[in-house]
Amino acid sequence: MSVWSKFYEQRVGNGYFNYAVQRYEKFILSILKTGASTFREEGCGIGTISRAIMTSVGEKNVQLFDYDKDQVELTKKNLNISHVIQGNIFENHGKVDCIFSHGVIEHFSDNQIFDILNRQKAEAKCVIHYVPTNGYKTPSFGDERLMSVDWWIKNFKPNSYYTFNKNKDLVLIW
């Protein structure tokens, strides 16, 4: 099992889900307020945010993928679904109304983020990403880059954005 999967395996179930729905409520509501009817979470981890979206729009309207095959299996277990696929965030995955991620793009280089965003904007009417900012003193786990709000805005020019949780969390919308 991968290091990521070992970390997230403990979060499968209702405990972390209930915490995440409360902590990231503004992000979840932003996704739902897009008016989209089809969604895709890219880099879904254990599918926590997708689970929250599915409660409003239905399971069949949400696609999920993750690069890590162990995470895919944990997502299937966590959401009790079978339609999670192993996929690469740099490859085309077809059109949907809204693509989103939670804590994914900050793990990539600037050039990779440009590539990801360009592909996603070509595949969806709306793209929404949550990223942690430099309001956090240390990364929570892994190699995430904790950049300032201004850095994200200057470099990736979202159509809109907002912060929450004492300006530590940032949502970028294209």
N, C-alpha and C positions, 0 to 999 in steps of 0.2 A: 504494500500500500504506500502511496506517495506521502511525502511530508505534509502536503496541503490536506490530503484526505484524512490523515490521522488527526490533524488539528480540527477539521470540521466534523469528523465523525461524532464527536461529543455534542455537537449542536443539532443533530438530527432529533426531531420530535417537537413537542409543543413549547417547551421552555424557552428556547432561543427564539422561536417564531414569535411568541407573545412579546418578548423583549424587543425584537427587531421591528415589529409592526408599530409599536409605540415610539421607539427611538427614531425611526425613519418614516414616520407617518407623512410628513410633508413631501418627501420624495415619492412615496407610493401614490399620494393624491395627485401629484403633478403628472404622473404617468396616466392615471385614470382620467384626468381632466383634458387629455389631448383629444378626446372624442374618437380615438382609434378603435377599430373593431378587431384588428389582428396585431399581435405583439410578439416580439422575440427578445428573450434575455440572452445576451452573449457573455459567456463566462459565468454561467449560472451558479457555480459553486454547488451548494445543496438545495438551491431553488427557493430560498426563503422569500425573496421579493416576488418571484413568480407565483408562489403559493398565495400571497396576499392579493395579487392581481387576479388570479383565477377565481377567488371567492366572489369577485364582482362581475367578471366577463365570461367565466366558464373555462374549463380545462381545454376545450378544443380550439380556443382562440389564442392560445399562448404556446409558442415554440420555445424550446430551451436547448442550449448546447454548452458544453464545456470541453476544453482541450484534454483534460485529465480524465482518463477512463474510469479511475476509481471515484472521482467526483460524480461522474455520470451515474454510476451505480448507487452512490449515496443519495443523489437527487431522486432517482426512481424509488428508492426506499422511503425517503423523507416525504415525498408527495404521493406515493402509492400510484404512480403512473408508469407507463412503459415508453412513451414517445420522447424521451430525452436522447439526444445523439452526441457522439463525440465529434467535435468540429473545431476548425481552426478559425480564429477571429480575422485572419487575413484573406480568407476565401469567401467567394460569393455564396450566399445561402438563400437567395430568392427574395422577392418583394414581400413586405409586410407594411402595415401602417406606422408602427412605432417600434424602434429598436431601443433597448435600454441595457444598462449595466450598473452594477453596484460594486464599487471598489475594484475595478478591473484596469482601466486605461492608465492609471498612474504607475503601473508596473512596467510600462513600455517606454522606449526612447521617444524623443520628440518626433523624429521622422516616422517611427512606427505608428504613433498616435495620429499623425496626419494621414497615413495610409488607411488606418482603421476608420477614421471619421469620413474620409472621402468615399470609401466603399459603402459605409453605412448610410450616408446621405443619398447615395445613388439607389439604395435598396428600400429606403423608408421615407415617408412624408415627415416624420418627426424622429429625432434622435435625442435621447436623454441619458446623461451619465452622472452618477454620484461619484465624487472623489473626496477623500479626506484632505485637509489642508495642513499647512505648517502651524496651525493652531495646536496640533498635537505635537508633543515634543519628540516622541519616538514612534517609529512604525509599529503598528499593532502586531504584525506578523509578516515576515517575508521581506521583499525588496521594494515595497511601494515608496514612491518619491512624494514627500510631503511638501508641496509647492504652495506659494501664496495664491490668494484669489486673483490678484493683479496679474500674476504670471500666467495663470490659465486663461484669463480674458484676453490679455495681450497676444498670446501665442496662438490661440485656437478660435477666437472671435465668435463665441456663441451668440445666437439671436437674443437670448435672455439667460439670466442666471440668478441665483439667490443663495444665501448662506443660512444655516440654522444650527442648532445646538451650540450656541455661543460663538458663532462664526467659525467653528472648527470643521463643519461639513459644508460642501459646495455641490450644488446641482447646476449642471450646464445643459442648455437646451438649444438645439438647432432645428 
